Protein backbone atom coordinates (compact mmCIF):
# COMPACT_ATOMS: atom_id res chain seq x y z
CA UNK A 1 0.00 0.00 0.00
CA UNK A 2 1.35 3.45 -0.93
CA UNK A 3 2.09 5.98 1.77
CA UNK A 4 -0.49 8.63 2.56
CA UNK A 5 0.17 11.87 0.67
CA UNK A 6 1.78 14.79 2.44
CA UNK A 7 -0.96 17.42 2.60
CA UNK A 8 1.48 20.34 2.58
CA UNK A 9 2.99 18.94 -0.62
CA UNK A 10 -0.50 18.74 -2.16
CA UNK A 11 -1.17 22.35 -1.19
CA UNK A 12 2.15 23.49 -2.63
CA UNK A 13 1.44 21.67 -5.89
CA UNK A 14 -1.91 23.47 -6.10
CA UNK A 15 -0.27 26.83 -5.33
CA UNK A 16 2.30 26.38 -8.08
CA UNK A 17 -0.28 25.41 -10.67
CA UNK A 18 -2.73 28.16 -9.66
CA UNK A 19 -0.02 30.80 -10.00
CA UNK A 20 1.09 29.39 -13.37
CA UNK A 21 -2.51 29.35 -14.60
CA UNK A 22 -2.93 32.92 -13.38
CA UNK A 23 0.06 34.01 -15.42
CA UNK A 24 -1.42 32.33 -18.48
CA UNK A 25 -4.73 34.10 -17.90
CA UNK A 26 -3.09 37.49 -17.42
CA UNK A 27 -1.21 37.11 -20.69
CA UNK A 28 -4.41 36.22 -22.53
CA UNK A 29 -6.54 38.92 -20.89
CA UNK A 30 -4.83 41.66 -22.87
CA UNK A 31 -6.39 40.40 -26.11
CA UNK A 32 -9.81 39.33 -24.79
CA UNK A 33 -13.04 41.18 -24.04
CA UNK A 34 -16.66 40.30 -23.47
CA UNK A 35 -17.31 40.72 -27.21
CA UNK A 36 -14.16 38.96 -28.46
CA UNK A 37 -14.27 36.23 -31.07
CA UNK A 38 -14.06 32.83 -29.46
CA UNK A 39 -16.09 33.79 -26.38
CA UNK A 40 -18.97 31.32 -26.16
CA UNK A 41 -21.84 30.83 -23.71
CA UNK A 42 -22.97 28.00 -21.43
CA UNK A 43 -26.11 28.03 -19.27
CA UNK A 44 -27.46 31.26 -20.78
CA UNK A 45 -26.47 34.09 -23.12
CA UNK A 46 -24.97 35.89 -20.11
CA UNK A 47 -22.78 32.96 -18.98
CA UNK A 48 -19.56 33.17 -21.03
CA UNK A 49 -16.67 30.78 -21.48
CA UNK A 50 -13.51 31.65 -23.37
CA UNK A 51 -10.40 30.06 -24.81
CA UNK A 52 -8.63 31.40 -21.72
CA UNK A 53 -10.80 29.28 -19.39
CA UNK A 54 -9.89 26.18 -21.41
CA UNK A 55 -6.19 27.02 -21.64
CA UNK A 56 -6.01 27.55 -17.89
CA UNK A 57 -7.70 24.21 -17.21
CA UNK A 58 -5.36 22.42 -19.63
CA UNK A 59 -2.31 23.88 -17.90
CA UNK A 60 -3.58 22.74 -14.50
CA UNK A 61 -4.61 19.28 -15.74
CA UNK A 62 -1.27 18.74 -17.48
CA UNK A 63 0.57 19.69 -14.31
CA UNK A 64 -1.52 17.40 -12.12
CA UNK A 65 -1.21 14.53 -14.56
CA UNK A 66 2.57 14.85 -14.60
CA UNK A 67 2.82 15.05 -10.80
CA UNK A 68 0.02 12.69 -9.73
CA UNK A 69 -1.24 10.57 -12.64
CA UNK A 70 -3.44 8.31 -10.53
CA UNK A 71 -5.54 11.07 -8.98
CA UNK A 72 -9.01 11.86 -10.27
CA UNK A 73 -10.03 15.10 -11.93
CA UNK A 74 -13.20 17.22 -11.97
CA UNK A 75 -12.94 20.51 -13.85
CA UNK A 76 -15.48 23.14 -14.83
CA UNK A 77 -14.46 23.05 -18.49
CA UNK A 78 -14.77 19.29 -18.84
CA UNK A 79 -11.72 17.70 -17.24
CA UNK A 80 -12.80 14.34 -15.86
CA UNK A 81 -10.86 11.28 -14.76
CA UNK A 82 -11.60 8.56 -12.20
CA UNK A 83 -9.25 8.19 -9.25
CA UNK A 84 -7.13 5.17 -8.43
CA UNK A 85 -5.64 6.82 -5.32
CA UNK A 86 -8.74 7.98 -3.47
CA UNK A 87 -7.93 11.61 -4.25
CA UNK A 88 -9.70 13.87 -6.77
CA UNK A 89 -8.69 17.37 -7.84
CA UNK A 90 -11.58 19.83 -8.24
CA UNK A 91 -10.65 22.69 -10.56
CA UNK A 92 -12.17 26.03 -11.46
CA UNK A 93 -9.62 27.38 -13.94
CA UNK A 94 -11.24 30.84 -14.09
CA UNK A 95 -13.85 31.73 -11.50
CA UNK A 96 -15.40 35.05 -12.50
CA UNK A 97 -15.17 34.90 -16.28
CA UNK A 98 -17.44 37.93 -16.76
CA UNK A 99 -15.16 40.03 -14.54
CA UNK A 100 -12.14 38.71 -16.44
CA UNK A 101 -13.57 39.63 -19.83
CA UNK A 102 -14.54 43.11 -18.61
CA UNK A 103 -11.03 43.71 -17.27
CA UNK A 104 -12.11 43.77 -13.62
CA UNK A 105 -10.03 42.52 -10.67
CA UNK A 106 -12.37 39.96 -9.10
CA UNK A 107 -11.55 36.69 -10.82
CA UNK A 108 -9.51 33.78 -9.57
CA UNK A 109 -8.12 30.30 -10.04
CA UNK A 110 -9.43 27.69 -7.59
CA UNK A 111 -7.90 24.24 -7.02
CA UNK A 112 -8.80 21.72 -4.30
CA UNK A 113 -7.94 18.09 -3.68
CA UNK A 114 -10.55 15.91 -2.00
CA UNK A 115 -10.86 12.48 -0.42
CA UNK A 116 -14.07 10.68 0.56
CA UNK A 117 -14.54 13.14 3.44
CA UNK A 118 -14.18 16.34 1.42
CA UNK A 119 -11.39 18.80 0.76
CA UNK A 120 -7.92 18.00 2.09
CA UNK A 121 -6.16 21.06 0.67
CA UNK A 122 -7.33 24.07 -1.27
CA UNK A 123 -5.92 27.14 -2.98
CA UNK A 124 -7.54 30.27 -4.41
CA UNK A 125 -5.28 32.63 -6.32
CA UNK A 126 -6.23 36.13 -7.49
CA UNK A 127 -3.83 36.90 -10.37
CA UNK A 128 -4.53 40.64 -10.69
CA UNK A 129 -3.47 41.28 -7.08
CA UNK A 130 -1.08 38.35 -6.65
CA UNK A 131 -2.92 37.25 -3.49
CA UNK A 132 -3.15 33.56 -2.65
CA UNK A 133 -5.39 31.98 -0.01
CA UNK A 134 -4.75 28.40 1.02
CA UNK A 135 -5.67 25.80 3.61
CA UNK A 136 -4.98 22.23 4.68
CA UNK A 137 -7.60 20.28 6.60
CA UNK A 138 -7.19 20.72 10.38
CA UNK A 139 -4.12 22.92 9.90
CA UNK A 140 -5.55 26.41 9.47
CA UNK A 141 -5.97 28.85 6.59
CA UNK A 142 -3.63 31.49 5.21
CA UNK A 143 -3.68 34.61 3.08
CA UNK A 144 -0.24 34.49 1.51
CA UNK A 145 1.92 33.87 4.61
CA UNK A 146 -0.52 35.29 7.19
CA UNK A 147 -2.57 32.84 9.25
CA UNK A 148 -6.28 33.73 9.20
CA UNK A 149 -8.64 34.00 12.16
CA UNK A 150 -10.14 34.47 14.58
CA UNK A 151 -13.07 35.98 12.73
CA UNK A 152 -14.83 39.23 13.62
CA UNK A 153 -17.84 38.59 15.85
CA UNK A 154 -20.51 41.13 14.86
CA UNK A 155 -24.30 40.76 15.16
CA UNK A 156 -26.45 40.22 12.07
CA UNK A 157 -27.38 43.90 11.78
CA UNK A 158 -23.66 44.73 11.43
CA UNK A 159 -22.85 41.93 9.00
CA UNK A 160 -21.52 42.57 5.50
CA UNK A 161 -22.97 39.76 3.37
CA UNK A 162 -21.67 38.62 -0.02
CA UNK A 163 -23.75 36.70 -2.53
CA UNK A 164 -23.91 35.73 -6.18
CA UNK A 165 -26.65 35.58 -8.80
CA UNK A 166 -27.70 32.97 -11.29
CA UNK A 167 -27.44 33.55 -15.03
CA UNK A 168 -31.04 32.28 -15.44
CA UNK A 169 -33.71 35.04 -15.44
CA UNK A 170 -36.34 33.17 -13.40
CA UNK A 171 -33.88 32.32 -10.66
CA UNK A 172 -32.57 35.89 -10.61
CA UNK A 173 -36.10 37.09 -9.90
CA UNK A 174 -36.32 34.68 -6.93
CA UNK A 175 -32.96 35.87 -5.64
CA UNK A 176 -34.08 39.50 -5.88
CA UNK A 177 -37.13 38.68 -3.76
CA UNK A 178 -34.92 37.16 -1.09
CA UNK A 179 -32.77 40.31 -1.05
CA UNK A 180 -35.85 42.30 -0.06
CA UNK A 181 -35.92 40.30 3.18
CA UNK A 182 -32.19 40.43 3.75
CA UNK A 183 -31.20 44.04 2.99
CA UNK A 184 -33.15 45.69 5.84
CA UNK A 185 -31.55 43.51 8.53
CA UNK A 186 -27.83 43.48 7.61
CA UNK A 187 -25.16 46.15 7.19
CA UNK A 188 -25.03 45.76 3.40
CA UNK A 189 -24.75 43.34 0.47
CA UNK A 190 -21.79 42.77 -1.84
CA UNK A 191 -21.79 40.92 -5.18
CA UNK A 192 -18.22 40.30 -6.31
CA UNK A 193 -18.69 37.79 -9.10
CA UNK A 194 -16.31 35.03 -7.93
CA UNK A 195 -17.65 32.53 -5.40
CA UNK A 196 -14.11 31.42 -4.57
CA UNK A 197 -13.08 34.97 -3.69
CA UNK A 198 -16.29 35.56 -1.75
CA UNK A 199 -15.50 32.56 0.46
CA UNK A 200 -11.97 33.85 0.95
CA UNK A 201 -13.41 37.23 1.95
CA UNK A 202 -15.24 35.49 4.82
CA UNK A 203 -12.00 33.73 5.75
CA UNK A 204 -9.96 36.93 5.92
CA UNK A 205 -12.65 39.12 7.46
CA UNK A 206 -13.41 41.38 4.50
CA UNK A 207 -16.98 40.03 4.60
CA UNK A 208 -18.96 38.43 7.42
CA UNK A 209 -20.93 35.94 5.32
CA UNK A 210 -21.41 34.57 1.84
CA UNK A 211 -24.34 32.56 0.51
CA UNK A 212 -25.64 31.13 -2.71
CA UNK A 213 -28.44 28.58 -3.06
CA UNK A 214 -27.22 26.96 -6.27
CA UNK A 215 -23.49 26.57 -6.86
CA UNK A 216 -21.18 24.14 -8.62
CA UNK A 217 -18.64 22.04 -6.69
CA UNK A 218 -15.63 23.56 -8.46
CA UNK A 219 -16.75 27.07 -7.47
CA UNK A 220 -16.49 26.35 -3.74
CA UNK A 221 -14.31 23.28 -3.14
CA UNK A 222 -11.20 25.25 -2.20
CA UNK A 223 -12.89 28.35 -0.79
CA UNK A 224 -15.16 26.41 1.57
CA UNK A 225 -12.16 24.67 3.12
CA UNK A 226 -10.31 27.98 3.48
CA UNK A 227 -13.33 29.61 5.16
CA UNK A 228 -13.86 26.66 7.50
CA UNK A 229 -10.20 26.49 8.49
CA UNK A 230 -10.28 30.22 9.26
CA UNK A 231 -13.12 29.62 11.71
CA UNK A 232 -16.25 30.16 9.64
CA UNK A 233 -19.37 28.05 9.96
CA UNK A 234 -20.01 26.39 6.59
CA UNK A 235 -23.37 24.87 5.66
CA UNK A 236 -23.27 22.90 2.45
CA UNK A 237 -24.47 19.70 0.80
CA UNK A 238 -27.10 16.98 1.17
CA UNK A 239 -29.24 16.95 4.31
CA UNK A 240 -28.45 20.61 5.04
CA UNK A 241 -30.41 23.79 4.43
CA UNK A 242 -28.19 24.42 1.39
CA UNK A 243 -28.26 21.06 -0.44
CA UNK A 244 -27.12 22.59 -3.75
CA UNK A 245 -25.54 25.75 -2.45
CA UNK A 246 -23.48 27.11 0.41
CA UNK A 247 -23.58 29.44 3.40
CA UNK A 248 -20.32 30.45 5.04
CA UNK A 249 -20.43 32.94 7.89
CA UNK A 250 -18.94 34.01 11.15
CA UNK A 251 -20.32 31.76 13.90
CA UNK A 252 -22.19 34.57 15.67
CA UNK A 253 -24.51 35.29 12.73
CA UNK A 254 -24.81 31.77 11.35
CA UNK A 255 -28.08 30.69 12.99
CA UNK A 256 -29.96 33.95 12.38
CA UNK A 257 -28.76 34.21 8.79
CA UNK A 258 -29.59 30.58 8.11
CA UNK A 259 -33.14 31.07 9.34
CA UNK A 260 -33.63 34.18 7.22
CA UNK A 261 -32.15 32.68 4.06
CA UNK A 262 -34.30 29.54 4.21
CA UNK A 263 -37.66 31.29 4.53
CA UNK A 264 -37.98 31.40 0.75
CA UNK A 265 -37.30 28.64 -1.76
CA UNK A 266 -34.77 29.92 -4.32
Helices and strands as residue ranges (DSSP letters): H 7-29, E 40-41, E 48-49, H 51-67, E 72-75, E 80-81, E 88-95, H 97-102, E 108-115, E 118-126, E 131-136, E 141-143, E 146-147, G 156-158, E 160-163, H 169-183, E 188-190, H 195-203, E 209-212, H 217-229, E 233-236, E 246-249, H 251-261
